[in-house]
């Protein structure tokens, strides 16, 4: 199996959002499809590998956030089967609630950021439960339930590689910095700890996070992400205990995050922030702590 990293050039920024093209015995497979706003970039990247949209019969999405699965309906309309977590499948069939939630966050920027999100016909959806092992175009694909970032998150394992979506965090090419994407409403620190335990036990050779590109050191990467998971959530909890309001929490978290990234050039830091908006993580972590504390 050959794996190609496809740069979706999200918002004109290279190496922020990826899809992966797998040359399988039975034809091409896409892992992730990005938002509707990047369909042009994705189809152009596929053409560079001699692949037309009609050739893609299988699209595996790790979860239904718009940067990962927003274009799923576009691909389904061209005949692809869309593989997804069972809890995410209804929202791809009817994305109205998902889009309404995103619109509350992004407002007038919705179209620019995400483009169109078309519904996926139910007969094009393939929900995969935890532990499912299926043949996709001649490859054995195992679905692993991977909550933490989102409750409806899957990791796809093929041999000794895993396509991790956001479950292995954000790490851009050539950088050592690992960032924590912790958006509302489903961020859960304990669940993510369990996901990291599970991934660490799989003896993987390579991780393929959506943000961005292959990571060939899972044994070092996953413990480093766990450290960030605990450090970031503890930082926000301390700010909440000090009585900081949201604006102050976002300001302090941005400063703390940039301090962790002192060696990251400004243009690369901008790509990190595009792939992982810091205010979203503040909102997700605050919501998590409030649920834990019953407030």
Secondary structure, DSSP 8 states (H G I E B T S, - for coil): -EEEEEE--GGG-TTSSEEEEEEETTEEEEE----GGGHHHHHHHHHHTT--GGG--EEE-S--SHHHHTTHHHHHHTT-EEEEEHHHHHHHHSTHHHHHHHHHHHGGGHHHHH-------GGGEEEE-TT-EEEETTEEEEEEE--SS-TT-EEEEETTEEEEETTT-B--TT----B----TTT--HHHHHHHHHHHHTT--SEEEETTTEEES-HHHHHHHHHHHHHHHHHHHHHHHHTT--HHHHHHHHHHHHHHHTTTS-HHHHHHHHHHS-HHHHHHHHHHHHHHHHT-
